[in-house]
Amino acid sequence: MAGGAAEQRKEERVRAALRVQLADDAVGVTRDVSASGLFLETSAPYAARSPICFTIEIPGPTGKMLLSCRADILRIERQESRLGIAVKFLDTRLTAQAMHQRAVL
């Protein structure tokens, strides 16, 4: 196989469309997720090789779970009016969301 991003991946990626809460009330949606990072799409402006913090809402049988993430942006893909952002997790924290509580980083 020729060299490329697929060969650099260590963990399996799972396709998932989860809501992402970004800074300044911006939102996005995941395209795929792995143990070490994810790919998300948003209309908010970001730059490659910069830090990013966000919260992902994960639905569950007893309510939403919130995955708070601190990550590095590895690459940006321009897609019409949206950006595709590949990130590598630096730190994550999973918590249960109480009713009527808003995710805050």
N, CA, C and O of each residue as an XYZ file, in Angstrom:
420
protein
N       0.846     -1.184      0.000
C       0.000      0.000      0.000
C       0.884      1.237      0.000
O       1.905      1.270      0.687
N       0.509      2.235     -0.748
C       1.256      3.489     -0.799
C       1.128      4.222      0.520
O       0.147      4.032      1.239
N       2.110      5.065      0.856
C       2.070      5.831      2.109
C       0.911      6.806      2.114
O       0.545      7.353      1.073
N       0.328      7.027      3.294
C      -0.781      7.964      3.389
C      -1.351      7.991      4.780
O      -0.861      7.307      5.678
N      -2.400      8.792      4.961
C      -3.006      8.961      6.281
C      -3.548      7.646      6.828
O      -3.486      7.409      8.035
N      -4.080      6.782      5.954
C      -4.667      5.534      6.429
C      -3.625      4.674      7.139
O      -3.950      3.991      8.109
N      -2.379      4.699      6.667
C      -1.328      3.905      7.295
C      -0.905      4.468      8.644
O      -0.376      3.725      9.471
N      -1.119      5.754      8.894
C      -0.722      6.383     10.141
C      -1.718      6.125     11.259
O      -1.388      6.317     12.430
N      -2.918      5.699     10.928
C      -3.943      5.469     11.942
C      -3.637      4.207     12.728
O      -3.326      3.159     12.162
N      -3.733      4.332     14.052
C      -3.471      3.196     14.918
C      -4.758      2.564     15.423
O      -4.790      1.364     15.692
N      -5.815      3.350     15.557
C      -7.085      2.856     16.058
C      -8.123      2.815     14.944
O      -8.057      3.574     13.977
N      -9.074      1.917     15.105
C     -10.174      1.821     14.163
C     -11.072      3.045     14.287
O     -11.341      3.513     15.393
N     -11.531      3.561     13.159
C     -12.450      4.693     13.143
C     -13.864      4.180     12.955
O     -14.107      3.240     12.198
N     -14.803      4.822     13.664
C     -16.216      4.466     13.595
C     -16.981      5.668     13.071
O     -16.822      6.777     13.579
N     -17.813      5.455     12.054
C     -18.637      6.553     11.538
C     -19.680      6.902     12.592
O     -20.382      6.027     13.098
N     -19.774      8.183     12.914
C     -20.733      8.643     13.918
C     -21.042     10.113     13.677
O     -20.134     10.914     13.453
N     -22.316     10.466     13.722
C     -22.748     11.853     13.578
C     -23.234     12.333     14.942
O     -24.400     12.156     15.295
N     -22.320     12.948     15.709
C     -22.626     13.446     17.045
C     -22.474     14.960     17.073
O     -21.585     15.509     16.422
N     -23.341     15.636     17.827
C     -23.294     17.099     17.940
C     -22.055     17.515     18.724
O     -21.741     16.939     19.765
N     -21.356     18.527     18.206
C     -20.156     19.061     18.837
C     -20.402     20.518     19.197
O     -20.764     21.317     18.333
N     -20.209     20.874     20.468
C     -20.310     22.266     20.916
C     -18.901     22.841     20.957
O     -18.062     22.395     21.740
N     -18.645     23.839     20.104
C     -17.338     24.487     20.017
C     -17.368     25.807     20.775
O     -18.401     26.178     21.333
N     -16.268     26.504     20.800
C     -16.178     27.809     21.456
C     -17.082     28.830     20.771
O     -17.451     28.660     19.609
N     -17.437     29.889     21.495
C     -18.242     30.996     20.962
C     -19.570     30.534     20.378
O     -20.022     31.076     19.369
N     -20.198     29.548     20.993
C     -21.501     29.030     20.574
C     -21.514     28.435     19.169
O     -22.589     28.223     18.608
N     -20.369     28.165     18.598
C     -20.301     27.482     17.302
C     -20.602     26.000     17.520
O     -20.355     25.456     18.597
N     -21.134     25.361     16.490
C     -21.442     23.938     16.578
C     -20.851     23.207     15.383
O     -20.491     23.813     14.374
N     -20.761     21.904     15.521
C     -20.295     21.055     14.451
C     -20.898     19.682     14.610
O     -21.707     19.450     15.508
N     -20.505     18.768     13.735
C     -20.962     17.383     13.811
C     -19.785     16.474     13.462
O     -19.025     16.753     12.534
N     -19.647     15.386     14.217
C     -18.574     14.446     13.923
C     -18.913     13.652     12.664
O     -20.081     13.420     12.353
N     -17.876     13.244     11.953
C     -18.050     12.334     10.812
C     -17.565     10.946     11.195
O     -18.205      9.943     10.879
N     -16.419     10.897     11.883
C     -15.933      9.628     12.410
C     -15.125      9.879     13.671
O     -14.599     10.970     13.893
N     -15.040      8.827     14.500
C     -14.412      8.933     15.818
C     -13.536      7.716     16.051
O     -13.887      6.609     15.642
N     -12.386      7.915     16.712
C     -11.540      6.805     17.146
C     -11.117      7.079     18.581
O     -11.485      8.106     19.152
N     -10.351      6.174     19.164
C      -9.877      6.355     20.535
C      -8.896      7.516     20.647
O      -8.741      8.082     21.730
N      -8.228      7.886     19.548
C      -7.199      8.926     19.619
C      -7.605     10.257     18.997
O      -6.877     11.241     19.131
N      -8.756     10.310     18.315
C      -9.152     11.562     17.690
C     -10.451     11.428     16.938
O     -11.153     10.424     17.056
N     -10.770     12.459     16.154
C     -12.003     12.428     15.369
C     -11.902     13.398     14.210
O     -10.961     14.186     14.112
N     -12.895     13.323     13.331
C     -13.036     14.253     12.221
C     -14.397     14.894     12.379
O     -15.401     14.196     12.516
N     -14.444     16.233     12.363
C     -15.710     16.941     12.501
C     -15.862     17.968     11.398
O     -14.887     18.383     10.771
N     -17.102     18.369     11.172
C     -17.411     19.398     10.187
C     -18.104     20.553     10.886
O     -18.968     20.350     11.739
N     -17.715     21.781     10.512
C     -18.271     22.989     11.102
C     -18.134     24.151     10.127
O     -17.350     24.085      9.181
N     -18.888     25.203     10.357
C     -18.722     26.428      9.564
C     -17.860     27.443     10.314
O     -17.569     28.514      9.781
N     -17.449     27.121     11.541
C     -16.601     28.024     12.341
C     -15.168     28.018     11.793
O     -14.693     26.983     11.325
N     -14.474     29.167     11.846
C     -13.108     29.252     11.316
C     -12.068     28.692     12.297
O     -12.043     29.074     13.467
N     -11.229     27.802     11.819
C     -10.120     27.240     12.607
C      -8.911     27.105     11.697
O      -9.039     27.129     10.473
N      -7.738     26.962     12.299
C      -6.499     26.813     11.538
C      -5.798     25.520     11.936
O      -5.857     25.095     13.089
N      -5.141     24.911     10.973
C      -4.379     23.689     11.233
C      -3.263     23.970     12.233
O      -2.743     25.083     12.311
N      -2.913     22.960     12.980
C      -1.831     23.003     13.970
C      -2.115     23.962     15.127
O      -1.194     24.521     15.723
N      -3.400     24.145     15.436
C      -3.760     24.975     16.575
C      -4.571     24.136     17.567
O      -5.130     23.104     17.196
N      -4.633     24.576     18.823
C      -5.432     23.841     19.814
C      -6.917     24.102     19.619
O      -7.313     25.121     19.053
N      -7.735     23.168     20.097
C      -9.180     23.306     20.014
C      -9.793     22.607     21.233
O      -9.322     21.550     21.653
N     -10.836     23.202     21.789
C     -11.585     22.597     22.894
C     -13.049     22.496     22.474
O     -13.579     23.402     21.832
N     -13.693     21.400     22.835
C     -15.082     21.191     22.455
C     -15.718     20.144     23.355
O     -15.035     19.437     24.096
N     -17.045     20.059     23.274
C     -17.807     19.070     24.024
C     -18.696     18.314     23.047
O     -19.328     18.913     22.177
N     -18.739     16.994     23.196
C     -19.570     16.139     22.354
C     -20.707     15.593     23.201
O     -20.482     15.090     24.301
N     -21.919     15.691     22.693
C     -23.077     15.113     23.360
C     -23.241     13.676     22.882
O     -23.378     13.424     21.685
N     -23.227     12.733     23.828
C     -23.376     11.322     23.500
C     -24.692     10.830     24.104
O     -24.838     10.802     25.326
N     -25.651     10.442     23.257
C     -26.927      9.967     23.796
C     -26.752      8.614     24.474
O     -25.939      7.791     24.055
N     -27.529      8.404     25.524
C     -27.483      7.133     26.239
C     -28.856      6.769     26.756
O     -29.770      7.592     26.711
N     -29.020      5.554     27.246
C     -30.337      5.105     27.711
C     -30.853      5.870     28.932
O     -32.062      5.931     29.153
N     -29.955      6.451     29.722
C     -30.376      7.187     30.919
C     -30.164      8.689     30.781
O     -30.272      9.420     31.765
N     -29.867      9.151     29.587
C     -29.634     10.574     29.361
C     -28.346     10.811     28.605
O     -27.638      9.869     28.247
N     -28.049     12.067     28.368
C     -26.847     12.431     27.616
C     -25.610     12.352     28.485
O     -25.635     12.643     29.680
N     -24.525     11.946     27.840
C     -23.196     12.020     28.441
C     -22.467     13.125     27.682
O     -22.712     13.334     26.494
N     -21.577     13.828     28.365
C     -20.788     14.887     27.741
C     -19.322     14.481     27.744
O     -18.753     14.172     28.791
N     -18.725     14.485     26.571
C     -17.299     14.215     26.444
C     -16.612     15.548     26.191
O     -16.699     16.092     25.090
N     -15.932     16.077     27.199
C     -15.199     17.340     27.068
C     -13.801     17.013     26.561
O     -13.114     16.156     27.116
N     -13.387     17.701     25.506
C     -12.124     17.369     24.836
C     -11.224     18.586     24.670
O     -11.686     19.697     24.408
N      -9.946     18.348     24.830
C      -8.897     19.291     24.450
C      -8.080     18.551     23.422
O      -7.659     17.418     23.660
N      -7.843     19.182     22.260
C      -7.204     18.478     21.147
C      -6.336     19.416     20.326
O      -6.395     20.637     20.472
N      -5.535     18.819     19.464
C      -4.754     19.558     18.472
C      -5.371     19.317     17.103
O      -5.747     18.191     16.777
N      -5.476     20.371     16.300
C      -5.967     20.241     14.928
C      -4.809     19.749     14.065
O      -3.776     20.412     13.961
N      -4.989     18.583     13.447
C      -3.954     18.002     12.594
C      -4.048     18.499     11.164
O      -3.033     18.772     10.523
N      -5.289     18.617     10.661
C      -5.460     19.103      9.285
C      -6.855     19.685      9.111
O      -7.791     19.368      9.846
N      -6.954     20.555      8.102
C      -8.209     21.210      7.734
C      -8.518     20.838      6.289
O      -7.630     20.865      5.436
N      -9.767     20.493      6.011
C     -10.228     20.238      4.641
C     -11.360     21.213      4.350
O     -12.381     21.195      5.038
N     -11.197     22.057      3.348
C     -12.246     23.010      2.978
C     -13.300     22.275      2.164
O     -12.981     21.593      1.190
N     -14.568     22.421      2.571
C     -15.687     21.733      1.922
C     -16.808     22.732      1.693
O     -17.660     22.911      2.564
N     -16.821     23.379      0.549
C     -17.807     24.416      0.231
C     -17.825     25.463      1.337
O     -16.820     26.147      1.531
N     -18.930     25.618      2.072
C     -19.011     26.648      3.111
C     -18.617     26.108      4.488
O     -18.712     26.828      5.481
N     -18.181     24.861      4.555
C     -17.835     24.244      5.833
C     -16.365     23.829      5.836
O     -15.716     23.754      4.792
N     -15.862     23.564      7.040
C     -14.513     23.034      7.204
C     -14.603     21.621      7.748
O     -15.433     21.333      8.610
N     -13.759     20.751      7.250
C     -13.565     19.437      7.841
C     -12.312     19.542      8.695
O     -11.282     20.017      8.218
N     -12.379     19.108      9.946
C     -11.266     19.270     10.884
C     -10.894     17.916     11.477
O     -11.725     17.261     12.106
N      -9.655     17.500     11.276
C      -9.138     16.275     11.884
C      -8.381     16.658     13.145
O      -7.481     17.497     13.101
N      -8.746     16.041     14.282
C      -8.100     16.379     15.549
C      -7.541     15.143     16.240
O      -8.016     14.024     16.045
N      -6.522     15.381     17.049
C      -5.929     14.354     17.906
C      -6.201     14.768     19.348
O      -5.862     15.879     19.754
N      -6.821     13.861     20.131
C      -7.134     14.165     21.521
C      -5.870     14.340     22.352
O      -4.918     13.570     22.222
N      -5.868     15.361     23.210
C      -4.816     15.556     24.205
C      -5.332     15.178     25.588
O      -4.610     14.605     26.403
N      -6.615     15.515     25.838
C      -7.230     15.247     27.138
C      -8.736     15.130     26.933
O      -9.326     15.916     26.192
N      -9.359     14.150     27.587
C     -10.808     13.986     27.507
C     -11.367     13.711     28.895
O     -10.678     13.187     29.769
N     -12.647     14.080     29.078
C     -13.342     13.832     30.350
C     -14.797     13.547     30.033
O     -15.443     14.328     29.334
N     -15.325     12.434     30.540
C     -16.703     12.030     30.296
C     -17.527     12.236     31.558
O     -17.166     11.743     32.627
N     -18.642     12.970     31.436
C     -19.519     13.225     32.582
C     -20.975     13.082     32.162
O     -21.305     13.219     30.984
N     -21.842     12.805     33.126
C     -23.279     12.757     32.870
C     -23.813     14.185     32.855
O     -23.367     15.024     33.639
N     -24.757     14.463     31.976
C     -25.360     15.797     31.907
C     -26.641     15.790     32.713
O     -27.548     15.002     32.445
N     -26.719     16.670     33.701
C     -27.941     16.821     34.492
C     -29.000     17.497     33.633
O     -28.668     18.229     32.701
N     -30.247     17.262     33.934
C     -31.327     17.892     33.165
C     -31.187     19.411     33.220
O     -30.896     19.984     34.269
N     -31.397     20.040     32.087
C     -31.374     21.504     31.940
C     -29.997     22.103     32.193
O     -29.886     23.309     32.411
N     -28.939     21.285     32.169
C     -27.585     21.810     32.344
C     -26.975     22.008     30.961
O     -27.152     21.162     30.084
N     -26.283     23.080     30.758
C     -25.634     23.361     29.487
C     -24.158     23.034     29.600
O     -23.532     23.292     30.628
N     -23.599     22.460     28.531
C     -22.178     22.111     28.514
C     -21.342     23.379     28.484
O     -21.558     24.259     27.651
N     -20.400     23.461     29.385
C     -19.490     24.607     29.456
C     -18.088     24.067     29.595
O     -17.833     23.193     30.423
N     -17.179     24.580     28.791
C     -15.770     24.156     28.897
C     -15.029     25.016     29.861
O     -13.835     24.810     30.080
